[in-house]
Amino acid sequence: MDSTSRFSIRSLSLCIAATTALASATATANMGNIGTTYGLLPTDIASAQALSMFNTQVSATYYNPAYLAKDPRGELTGGFLHGAHELRAEGADRTGSIVTDRPSQNVLIGMKTNLSSLTRVKHPIYLGFVAGVEKLGKELLAFNSETSNSGQFLTYERQPLFLNLGGATTLWRGIDAGFATRITLHSEAALSTTTDLAGNTQYESLSVNAKPSIRSILSASVDLGETLCPDSDCFLDGFETAVVYRSSSNTRTTVQANTVIPGLIPASDPLQFAISTYDSYQPTVYAVGVQYSASDWRVGLTLEQQNWSDLEDEFAGDDIKDQAAAQFDDILIPRIGGEMKLGDTFAVTGGLAFQPTALKSTSTQDVNYFDNDKYIVGLGVSAEYKRTRILAYPVRLDLGYQYQMLQDRDFTINTTDPDATNNGTVVSTDGDVHVFSGSITLKF
C-alpha cells in the first residue's frame, strides 16, 4: 500500500471515530447494566438482589413487574448510586496493577400509579417506570467498544442509559401477573465526504439516528396462603413465590462511512468502511424466588439463571470483537437475603450472593477480556415516616451498601498488534467493588 493510500485510510478512520462519538456519546462502558451488576434501589443493593423479586418499590418494574400490584399505593422515588471500583491485573509487563478505578455514578427516578381511575373498569391496573442516567445525570448514553492490548474487564465501570416500563394486575386471589419492557438504543451513523491528502474535507454529509430496541419481561407472583387457604389459617401463610423471564437486550452502534479523494479515489468507487459493534449486553434471565414473611421480619431466596452463552453469536457479528472467539457459559446465581423491622419506623436489610464468571475463555485475541467469580455482600437500613408535618402521606428513606469481592483468576494476553511486547504474558486479576446508594420515596 502506497503512502497516499495509507493517508487516505487514516483520514477516513478519523472521520469514523468522530461519527461514532456523535452517535454514542463516547465513554467507557461494559457488558452490563446497573440492574444486573449492582441493583437499582438501596433495598436491592442491600439484599444482593435476593429480595428484589419481592420489593414493592418501583424497581419491581425490572425484577418482577407482577409485584407492582402488591401495594395499592402510588409512589414517586428518586435515588442515586455510586459504584467505586478497584479492578486489578498483575503481570511481569505491568508497571501498576490497577486496570480501572473510575466510578459509576447514576441517578434514578421511578413512579408507580393505579390506572383504573382513568377507566370505567374498577379492576386495578398498576403502571410503573424506572430510569437511570450515568454520571449523575450528565451522561445520557455511555458507549465504548474497543480492543485492548493491556486487558479490560467484561463488566463494571460506567453504565448505559437504563429505562424500564411495565404494568401489573391481579388475576385471582393472591395471584398477580406483570409485563414490562426493557428499552435500549440502537444507533446508526452514516458519513460521506470528499477529502484531500492533507485531511481537509468538503461536501460532507452526516446523519445520525437512534431507534429503541424493546425487549420483554414477564413475571407472576403467588401468595400461597391467600390463594390456597384464604378463609383460614394454614402453614402456607406468609409464603410467596415468584417466577420471572427477562429477554436479552443490547446496545449497538453501526457506522457506515465513505470518502472520495479527487485524482486518487473516484466518486464512482469511493473508499468505504462499515462497523457494527455492541457495548452493553444483558443476557436472557430465568429466575425463581421464594419469600417467607412474619410480622417483623422476612427472608427470601432467589435462584437466577443468566444465559451468557448467547453472547457468542452477538460477538460473531461484531466487527470489533469477532476475532476474540470468546466462549461464555450460562451461569446460576444463588441469592439469599433478609429484612428485620426495628419498631414502627426502621428496618435493616442484608444479603449474600455468589456469581460465577460467565467468561469461559482465559484468552480472547485482541479484545483481552477479564472476568472473575465474585462474592457479594449487602447491608442497608430504611426508615418510613408515616406522618410528617408537611406531607399527607408516608415518606420512606433508604440507604444501601454492597461489597463485591472478585476472586483471583489468571488470563493470557493475546494480541496480534506487531508493536505490542506483552503477547503471551500471563496476568493475575482480582478486584474490589464498593457500592453506595440512597433513595427517597413519596407514597400517595
NORZI-V538009 format. One record per residue. PSI is psi in degrees with one decimal (NA if undefined). OMEGA is omega as a letter, one per 40 degrees, with the letter a starting at -180 (NA if undefined). D_CENTER is the distance of its C-alpha to the mean C-alpha in whole Angstrom. Layout:
psi->[PSI | PSI]
omega->[OMEGA | OMEGA]
d_center->[D_CENTER | D_CENTER]
//
This chain:
psi->[129.1 | 173.0 | -35.6 | -38.4 | -41.0 | -39.7 | -37.8 | -39.1 | -39.7 | -42.7 | -43.1 | -35.8 | -39.4 | -39.9 | -41.1 | -41.8 | -41.9 | -40.0 | -42.8 | -38.7 | -41.7 | -36.7 | -25.2 | 15.6 | 67.7 | 131.1 | 167.3 | 129.3 | -158.2 | 178.3 | 61.8 | -175.2 | 170.2 | -30.5 | -39.2 | -30.2 | -42.2 | -54.2 | 153.1 | -62.2 | 165.4 | -36.4 | -39.0 | -41.9 | -45.1 | -31.3 | 8.6 | 34.4 | 10.0 | -31.5 | 6.0 | -31.2 | -9.3 | 34.7 | 121.1 | -6.3 | 176.7 | -15.1 | -16.1 | -24.5 | -31.9 | -44.8 | -37.1 | 82.5 | -24.9 | -27.6 | -5.2 | -26.0 | -5.5 | -37.3 | 116.5 | -12.8 | 148.3 | 164.9 | 154.1 | 124.7 | 136.2 | 142.1 | 172.8 | 159.8 | 134.3 | 116.0 | 113.3 | 122.1 | 139.2 | 93.3 | 124.8 | 150.2 | 119.6 | 134.5 | 169.4 | -22.6 | 2.5 | 139.0 | -19.9 | 156.8 | -18.6 | 119.9 | -44.2 | 143.3 | 23.1 | 130.3 | 159.1 | 129.6 | 115.1 | 143.4 | 142.3 | 149.3 | 141.3 | 156.9 | 146.6 | 140.3 | 161.5 | 120.1 | -5.1 | -21.7 | -15.1 | -8.5 | 173.6 | -6.2 | 128.6 | -12.0 | 125.6 | 136.0 | 120.9 | 137.0 | 135.5 | 152.0 | 154.5 | 137.7 | 143.6 | 139.9 | 135.0 | 159.8 | 47.4 | 37.4 | -4.4 | -10.1 | 108.6 | -28.7 | 116.8 | 127.5 | 131.9 | 131.3 | 119.8 | 161.3 | 163.4 | 127.1 | -21.7 | -15.6 | 151.5 | 148.1 | 142.8 | -38.0 | -179.9 | -171.0 | -152.1 | 147.8 | 137.9 | 169.2 | 129.7 | 125.4 | 123.1 | 138.5 | 131.3 | 178.4 | 167.2 | 159.0 | 162.6 | 126.8 | -42.9 | 178.5 | 117.9 | -1.1 | 118.0 | 148.0 | 147.8 | 154.6 | 137.9 | 164.7 | 137.4 | 122.6 | 122.8 | 170.0 | 136.9 | 119.9 | 143.2 | 133.8 | 141.2 | 131.3 | 131.0 | 132.9 | 159.1 | 133.3 | 157.6 | -179.8 | -11.1 | -1.7 | 4.2 | 135.8 | 155.3 | 168.5 | 39.6 | 148.2 | 121.2 | 130.1 | 138.8 | 128.7 | 145.2 | 129.8 | 146.3 | 145.0 | 119.7 | 120.0 | 153.1 | 153.2 | 125.5 | 141.2 | 162.7 | 142.5 | 144.1 | 123.2 | 103.7 | -38.3 | -45.0 | -32.3 | -45.0 | -26.3 | 68.5 | -23.3 | 3.2 | 162.1 | 140.9 | 171.8 | -11.7 | -6.9 | 131.8 | -14.7 | 134.3 | 146.3 | 158.5 | 147.2 | 144.1 | 140.7 | 125.4 | 121.5 | 158.2 | 153.7 | 162.5 | 166.4 | 126.0 | 145.0 | 133.8 | 129.0 | 129.3 | 127.4 | 146.9 | 153.0 | 152.2 | 132.7 | 106.8 | 132.7 | -10.1 | -51.3 | 110.0 | 161.7 | -25.2 | -19.8 | 68.7 | 156.2 | 127.1 | 143.2 | 142.3 | 125.0 | 129.1 | 126.7 | 154.6 | 150.0 | -83.7 | 140.8 | 132.4 | 122.3 | 165.1 | 134.0 | 132.6 | 126.5 | 144.4 | 138.6 | 156.0 | 141.6 | 140.9 | 128.3 | 130.8 | -171.3 | -36.0 | 2.2 | 163.9 | 155.3 | 142.4 | 149.3 | 132.6 | 137.7 | 124.7 | 121.6 | 126.1 | 122.3 | 76.6 | -16.0 | -24.2 | -19.4 | -21.7 | -39.9 | -36.5 | -43.4 | -31.5 | -27.3 | 11.8 | 120.2 | -13.8 | -36.6 | 0.5 | -33.1 | -10.2 | -28.4 | 41.5 | 140.6 | 136.6 | 149.3 | 149.1 | 139.8 | 154.1 | 124.1 | 113.8 | 139.1 | 137.8 | 137.7 | 163.6 | 161.2 | 138.5 | 132.4 | 139.5 | 82.8 | -161.6 | -15.4 | -46.6 | 154.8 | 147.5 | 146.3 | 142.8 | 158.0 | 158.1 | 147.6 | 154.7 | 123.8 | 107.7 | 156.0 | 142.0 | -16.5 | 109.0 | -34.8 | 140.8 | 3.5 | 121.8 | 108.2 | 127.8 | -38.6 | -42.2 | 63.7 | 145.4 | 143.7 | 145.8 | 154.5 | 148.5 | 141.0 | 136.8 | 128.3 | 134.4 | 154.4 | 138.3 | 167.2 | 144.2 | 153.6 | 126.3 | 116.8 | 111.4 | -24.9 | 130.7 | 167.3 | -23.3 | -48.3 | 146.2 | -11.9 | 165.6 | 152.3 | 134.4 | 133.1 | 136.4 | 140.8 | 137.5 | 147.4 | 143.5 | 138.6 | 129.4 | 124.2 | 113.4 | 126.7 | 152.3 | 138.3 | 139.1 | 141.8 | 154.1 | 123.1 | 128.6 | 109.6 | 143.0 | 4.6 | 118.5 | -19.4 | -9.5 | 141.5 | 2.6 | 13.9 | 129.7 | -2.1 | 136.2 | 128.2 | 146.9 | 124.4 | 146.9 | -171.5 | 167.9 | 136.9 | 127.6 | 126.3 | 128.9 | 137.1 | 147.9 | 153.2 | 158.4 | 133.2 | 127.2 | 120.3 | 146.3 | NA]
omega->[a | a | a | i | i | a | a | i | i | i | i | i | i | i | i | i | i | i | i | i | i | a | a | i | a | i | i | i | a | i | i | i | a | a | a | a | a | a | a | a | a | i | i | i | a | a | a | a | i | a | a | i | a | i | a | i | a | i | i | i | i | a | a | a | i | a | i | a | a | i | a | a | i | i | i | a | i | a | i | i | i | i | a | a | i | a | a | i | a | i | a | a | a | i | i | a | a | i | i | i | i | a | i | a | a | i | a | i | i | i | i | i | i | a | a | i | i | a | i | i | a | a | a | i | a | i | i | i | i | a | i | a | a | i | i | i | a | a | a | a | i | a | i | i | a | i | a | i | a | i | a | a | a | a | a | a | a | a | i | i | i | a | a | a | a | a | a | i | i | i | a | a | i | a | i | i | a | i | i | i | i | a | i | a | i | a | i | i | i | a | i | a | i | a | i | a | i | i | i | a | i | a | a | i | a | i | i | i | i | i | a | i | a | i | a | i | a | i | i | i | a | i | a | i | a | a | a | i | a | a | a | i | i | a | a | i | a | a | i | i | i | i | a | i | i | i | a | i | a | i | a | i | i | a | i | a | i | a | i | i | a | a | a | i | a | i | i | a | a | i | a | i | i | a | i | a | i | i | a | i | i | a | i | a | i | a | i | a | i | a | i | a | i | a | a | a | i | i | a | i | i | i | a | i | i | a | a | a | i | a | i | i | i | i | a | i | a | a | i | a | a | a | a | a | a | i | a | i | i | a | i | a | i | i | i | a | a | i | i | i | i | a | a | a | a | i | i | a | i | a | i | i | i | a | i | i | i | a | a | a | i | i | i | a | i | a | i | i | i | i | a | i | a | i | a | i | a | i | a | i | i | i | i | i | a | i | i | a | a | a | a | a | a | i | a | i | a | i | a | i | i | i | i | a | i | a | a | i | a | i | i | i | a | a | i | i | a | i | a | a | a | a | a | i | i | i | i | a | i | i | i | i | i | a | i | a | i | i | i | a | i | i | i | NA]
d_center->[43 | 45 | 44 | 44 | 41 | 39 | 39 | 38 | 35 | 34 | 35 | 33 | 30 | 30 | 30 | 27 | 25 | 26 | 25 | 21 | 21 | 22 | 20 | 17 | 17 | 17 | 15 | 14 | 10 | 9 | 8 | 4 | 1 | 4 | 5 | 5 | 6 | 8 | 9 | 9 | 13 | 16 | 17 | 14 | 13 | 17 | 17 | 15 | 13 | 17 | 18 | 15 | 17 | 20 | 18 | 21 | 18 | 16 | 13 | 15 | 14 | 11 | 12 | 16 | 17 | 21 | 21 | 21 | 24 | 25 | 26 | 28 | 28 | 26 | 23 | 22 | 19 | 18 | 16 | 15 | 13 | 14 | 13 | 16 | 16 | 19 | 18 | 22 | 23 | 27 | 30 | 33 | 32 | 30 | 32 | 29 | 26 | 23 | 21 | 18 | 18 | 17 | 15 | 12 | 13 | 11 | 14 | 13 | 16 | 16 | 19 | 21 | 25 | 27 | 28 | 32 | 33 | 33 | 35 | 38 | 36 | 36 | 33 | 30 | 27 | 24 | 22 | 18 | 16 | 13 | 12 | 10 | 11 | 11 | 14 | 16 | 16 | 18 | 15 | 14 | 12 | 11 | 12 | 14 | 16 | 19 | 21 | 22 | 25 | 24 | 21 | 17 | 15 | 12 | 9 | 9 | 11 | 10 | 6 | 7 | 9 | 7 | 10 | 11 | 15 | 17 | 20 | 23 | 26 | 29 | 30 | 33 | 34 | 31 | 29 | 26 | 24 | 21 | 19 | 16 | 14 | 10 | 11 | 10 | 13 | 15 | 18 | 21 | 24 | 28 | 30 | 34 | 36 | 40 | 40 | 43 | 43 | 43 | 39 | 40 | 39 | 40 | 40 | 36 | 34 | 30 | 28 | 24 | 22 | 19 | 19 | 16 | 15 | 15 | 14 | 15 | 14 | 18 | 19 | 22 | 24 | 27 | 29 | 32 | 34 | 34 | 34 | 37 | 39 | 39 | 42 | 43 | 42 | 40 | 38 | 35 | 35 | 32 | 30 | 27 | 25 | 22 | 20 | 17 | 16 | 12 | 13 | 11 | 10 | 9 | 10 | 14 | 17 | 21 | 24 | 27 | 30 | 34 | 36 | 40 | 43 | 46 | 49 | 46 | 43 | 45 | 43 | 44 | 42 | 39 | 37 | 33 | 30 | 27 | 24 | 20 | 17 | 14 | 11 | 7 | 8 | 7 | 10 | 12 | 13 | 16 | 16 | 20 | 21 | 24 | 25 | 28 | 29 | 32 | 34 | 32 | 30 | 27 | 25 | 23 | 22 | 19 | 18 | 15 | 16 | 13 | 15 | 14 | 17 | 16 | 15 | 18 | 19 | 17 | 18 | 22 | 21 | 20 | 22 | 21 | 20 | 22 | 25 | 22 | 23 | 20 | 20 | 18 | 18 | 17 | 16 | 17 | 16 | 19 | 18 | 21 | 21 | 24 | 25 | 28 | 30 | 33 | 35 | 34 | 32 | 30 | 27 | 26 | 23 | 22 | 20 | 20 | 17 | 18 | 15 | 17 | 16 | 15 | 17 | 20 | 22 | 23 | 24 | 23 | 25 | 24 | 21 | 21 | 18 | 18 | 16 | 17 | 18 | 17 | 18 | 17 | 19 | 18 | 21 | 21 | 24 | 24 | 27 | 28 | 31 | 33 | 36 | 36 | 38 | 36 | 34 | 35 | 32 | 30 | 28 | 25 | 24 | 21 | 20 | 18 | 18 | 16 | 17 | 16 | 19 | 18 | 21 | 24 | 23 | 25 | 25 | 27 | 27 | 27 | 28 | 31 | 31 | 35 | 35 | 32 | 34 | 32 | 31 | 32 | 31 | 29 | 27 | 26 | 22 | 21 | 19 | 19 | 16 | 17 | 14 | 16 | 16 | 18 | 19 | 22 | 22 | 25 | 27 | 29]
//
